[in-house]
């Protein structure tokens, strides 16, 4: 094994689980999130992704590890999302969070452009150029 092989790492959001008031167990039961459930706080990237494969291309769609985590976690807990987006991040992108127990108070909009990741995948989908 070559110990000098290059590694690729993705951004991973930070998550904190806060137990419900009066509880010492942050365990989560299945069902819809309620005020008695723990709360997750996620700090990470909220971005645009452009993904191209030999089978199609999706341009400037919602991306970012904090976005993906928040939507997935919202099936099990209330989520407070903390991140930064640019002035080009609008209502269309925010609609992905609508109807979910995701608090966007910590999502700050700054002047400038939102981070934009781009990747082009090969036919086997195992290798990519970013």
N, C-alpha and C positions, 0 to 999 in steps of 0.2 A: 504494500500500500504506500502510495506517495504522500508523505506527510506535508508536502508543500502545495498540495492541491488547493485551488481557490474555492472558497465557499461563498454562497450567496445567502444573505439573510434578509428577511422581510421585516418591516416595521411591525411591532406587536404592541397593541394598546395596553395601557395600565388599567387594571380593574380592582376596585375595592368593593367588598360586599359588607353592607351595614345591616346588622340584625334588627328585626322589628323591635319596637319599644317593649321592654319587659321580657325579652327573649334572649337567651344566650346561645341559641342554635340558629345559624343563618341558613338552615336547610330550606330548600324550595320544593314545594309540592306542585304537581302538574295542574294546570287550569289557567284561568286568566289572572294576570297580576292584580293585586289589590293593595290597599294601604297597609295591610298586615304583613305583606311580603317584604323581604329584604330589598334594599336598593343597591344598584350597581352604579359606580361612577367610573366612566371610561374617559381616558385622556389619550388622544391619538390623532391620526390624520383623517381629514375629511377632504376628499379630492375628486378630481375627474380622472377617468381612465379611458384610454383608447386602446382597444384590443383587436388585433388583426390575426386571423387564421386563414388557412387555405379555403375555408368554408364560408367566410364572411368577415365583416368588420363592424364593430360597435364604436362609434366616435363620441367622445366627451360624455360618457355616462357616469353616474354616481359611482365613486370608488373610495378607497381609503379604509384602513384597518378599523378605525373607530366607527365608521359608518356600518361596515359589515357586522362588527361585533354588536353594536347597538341594536340593529334590527334583529339579529339572531337572539340576543339576550332578552329582548322585549317579549318573547313568548313565555318567559319564565320569571321575570322580575321587572321592576321599574328601573329605568336607566336615566342617568344624568350624563349627557354628552358634553365634553369639553374639547374644543378644537378651534381652529382658525380657518376661515375661508376668505376668498377675495370678493371684490365687488361684482364679479361675473357669476357668482353663485346666487341663483334666484329662487323664486317660488316653485318652479318646476322641480328643482333638485330637492327642495325642502319637503315637497309633497310625498317623497318616499318615506318620511318619518310620520306622516299624518295618520291618526287613528291608532297609534301605538303609544304605550306608556313610556315615551322618550321625552325627557325635559331638555329643551334646546337653549335654555337660558345661558348656558356656558359656551354656546357656539358663537364666537365673535367674528364679525365681518370687518375686514380691514381693506384699505385702499390697495389696489393692485389685483393681480390675478391669483386664482386658486391653484394650488399645486396640481399638475397634470402629469400623470404617468402614462407612458405609451409602451406597448409591447407587440412584437410581431412573432408569432409562433410558427414553427415548422410543421410539416405535414403530420408527424407523429405526436405533436403537441408536447413533446418532452424538452425541446430546446427553444430558446427565444432570444430575440435581440431587443434590448430596451434602450 
